[in-house]
Amino acid sequence: MQVRNLATIGGNLCNAIPSADSAPALMACNAQVEISDGKKNRNLPLEQFLLGVRKTALNPGELLSAIFMPPPVKNFASAYYKFSRRKAMDLALLGVAVSMTVENNIFSDVRIALGTAAPTAIRVREAEDFMRNKPLSDEIIIEAAKLAASVSNPRSSYRASGKYRKQLIQSLIPRVFATARERHERKVG
Ligand SMILES: Cc1cc2nc3c(=O)[nH]c(=O)nc-3n(C[C@H](O)[C@H](O)[C@H](O)COP(=O)(O)OP(=O)(O)OC[C@H]3O[C@@H](n4cnc5c(N)ncnc54)[C@H](O)[C@@H]3O)c2cc1C
């Protein structure tokens, strides 16, 4: 119980494992990290902080001292879904985070981030670019999910094959957008 409940978001990012849940969720919200050596600070987009499995942009003597997220703009909604075999104490087979800003039913901004689909959490810019300025509709989201799966190259591990993870990318993206859409409609409704 203590292990499950006593952790920090900073530790989860600095640990830099591909399945870290906070990484895609924060990436979809355009998070930046602040790095401090005690004398001066530097800021990096989270994407540039996570360099590989257990590798970050921290130099010796540096700490991650803050995490910044832009304040959510009007009509913004986000969601994260962790797919794992069990409900507790299990790492994600795939993590999907999305965020969207929707004006007059058009995606004015959209981000999709995946965990456990590469050595670090990643954005799927091809799918984001496809969706931007298009209508918020099931068809567009399904096309974007197909595109995201086709450009992703998740590895096979003893926990799941790359092929299975690709299928998860395609199936889960629409599900996570459905949650974000509900949240968006609750705000504007
Ligand atoms: C049983 C178990 C289940 C788990 N399940 C999940 C899960 O479902 N999802 C998930 O995402 N993770 C999971 N993890 C991983 C674990 O939750 C993360 O590693 C944890 O969030 C780390 O947080 P922490 O604050 O304890 O970091 P620590 O373990 O204290 O630190 C991790 C590393 O980062 C360094 N570090 C920590 N904070 C900073 C900082 N501010 N600046 C610089 N370096 C720093 C430490 O020196 C260390 O090297 C699991 C781990 C265990 C043991």
The ligand as an ORCA input file, in Angstrom:
! r2SCAN-3c Opt
* xyz 0 1
  C       5.083     -2.241     -7.514
  C       5.267     -1.066     -8.433
  C       4.239     -0.741     -9.307
  C       4.400      0.348    -10.170
  N       3.383      0.680    -10.998
  C       3.489      1.777    -11.771
  C       2.426      2.192    -12.598
  O       1.386      1.565    -12.669
  N       2.600      3.312    -13.337
  C       3.748      4.039    -13.318
  O       3.817      5.055    -13.999
  N       4.787      3.667    -12.561
  C       4.682      2.556    -11.785
  N       5.721      2.161    -11.006
  C       6.935      2.947    -11.051
  C       6.908      3.945     -9.891
  O       5.608      4.256     -9.512
  C       7.562      5.204    -10.296
  O       8.874      4.951    -10.516
  C       7.364      6.206     -9.165
  O       6.299      6.999     -9.567
  C       8.559      6.940     -8.906
  O       8.253      7.998     -7.996
  P       9.109      8.260     -6.697
  O       8.753      9.641     -6.262
  O       8.971      7.146     -5.732
  O      10.577      8.288     -7.314
  P      11.855      7.557     -6.798
  O      11.729      6.091     -6.931
  O      12.212      8.169     -5.477
  O      12.873      8.097     -7.902
  C      12.979      7.511     -9.180
  C      14.311      7.989     -9.793
  O      14.223      9.366    -10.109
  C      15.151     10.127     -9.340
  N      14.420     11.309     -8.913
  C      13.253     11.346     -8.199
  N      12.811     12.626     -8.061
  C      13.724     13.419     -8.717
  C      13.820     14.825     -8.953
  N      12.895     15.684     -8.521
  N      14.872     15.287     -9.676
  C      15.832     14.409    -10.127
  N      15.796     13.070     -9.945
  C      14.757     12.576     -9.246
  C      15.604      9.224     -8.184
  O      16.908      9.532     -7.801
  C      15.513      7.860     -8.838
  O      16.645      7.614     -9.649
  C       5.598      1.095    -10.134
  C       6.604      0.755     -9.244
  C       6.446     -0.319     -8.387
  C       7.555     -0.635     -7.444
*
